[in-house]
Amino acid sequence: MSILAVKNAVLARLREDPELAQSVFEGVVTTAPGAARPNRYVALFTNSGARSASRFTGPSSQSVQTFVLHSVGTKPDQAQFVADRVFAKLLDWTPTVDGLSFRRVTHEASLPLARDDDTSPPLFYQVDEFDLTYEAL
């Protein structure tokens, strides 16, 4: 199983959206020196996948990888706009990665829109969790 290949497929899918292309980050938001943080962005976090056997006997060949996406903006509408774009790109999408067979992406959980007052200016964010189930061919 290739955790990196699957993560990279999800990142590439999000970056296909012209509204998100320049504002998709893996984890921590990084910008060029002296550049300002974008007004709206999405930060992706993933686990290494829960492994299980697809048959009663045999090796673990199936994985469920969880992607947690933080849709962020300086205003509530911006954060929700980003979340809408994330849903449009990921929900029910079936990736293609050589050597792997996928089920479609499912939405598993959400947190209500929240405000982060530890930043200046404050940021608003919405957290959504998506699962992707796949197995080696």
N, C-alpha and C positions, 0 to 999 in steps of 0.2 A: 504494500500500500504506500502511496506517496502523499504524505500530508502536505508537502510543499506544492506539489503539482495541483492538488485540489484547491488549496488556498489561493494559488496564483490564478487559477481559472475563475474563482469567485471575484478576486480583485479586478481581473481583466473585464469580466462581465459588468461590474459596476462602472468601470472607466469607459465603457462603450457609450454611456449616457452623456451627451454633450454638456448637460447641466452639472454633472458630477466629475467629469473627466480630470480636471485639475485639482479636485478637492477630495480625493479618496486616499486615506492613509491607513497603513497597517499599524494599529496601536497608537503610538505617540505621534502627534502632529509635528511634522518637520517642515521647515521652510528654508529658503536660501538665506544666508546671513544678511541682516538688515531688512528682509522682506516681512511684511505684516502677515499675521495669521489670517486665513480667509474668513469672511463673514459667516459663511456656512460651509460645513464639511461633514464627511462621514468617516468615522474611525472604526476599523474592523479588528476584532480580536477573535482568535479561534483556539480550540483545544486540539489535542492530538488524536481524538476520535476514540469512541468506546468500541472495542473489538468483540466480536462474537462469531460463533460458527454458524454457517448458513444451513448446515446439515447436522443431524443428531451426533454423528461421529465425524471426526476429521479436524483439521486445523481451523483456527479462527481466520475467516476470510472476509467477513463482513465488518464494515465500520460505519458508525454514525458520528460524523464530525459536526460540531456545533459552532456556529458563527454568531457572535454577539456584535451588533452594529449600533454605534452611538451616532445618531443624527443630531447635529449641533448647529445652532445659529445664534445670532445676537438678539433675535426676536423670536417669540413663539412660532409665528408663521414661517420663519425661515427653517427652523428645526423640523416642523411638520412637512414643509415642502421637500426637504431632503429625505425624510422618512417615506413620503409618497414615492419618490424616485427610486429609493431602495426597493420598496415593495414591487414596483413596476418591473424592475430588472431581475429580482430573485424569486419571487413567489411563483411556484409551479414550473420554474425553469429546470431543464435537465442538461447538465454539463456534458461535455465530451472531453475525455482524457484518455490517451492511449493506454490500453491494458486494464481499464476499469469500466465497470458497468454501473450506471447510476439510476436511482429513483429520482423523482422530481424533488425540488427543494420545498420544504414545508416550513410554515411559521409556527413556532412553538410557544412563544411568550412575548409579552410587552410590559413595559413599565409606563406609568403616566408621564406626561410631559413634566419636566422638573427644571428648576432654576439653580445654577451654580453661582453663588455669590462670592466664591473664592477667587474669581477672576475679575479683571477690570478691563472693559465693562463686563457685567454679568453675562453668562451664556445660558441658553436654554437647550435642553437636550431630551431626546426620546431614545429609549433603549429597546431594541427588538432582537429576538433570538430566532435564528433559523437553523434547521437541521438538514443535513445532506447524508443520505444513506447510499453506500456503494460497496462493491466487492471486486476483487481481482478476477480477471477472466482466466 
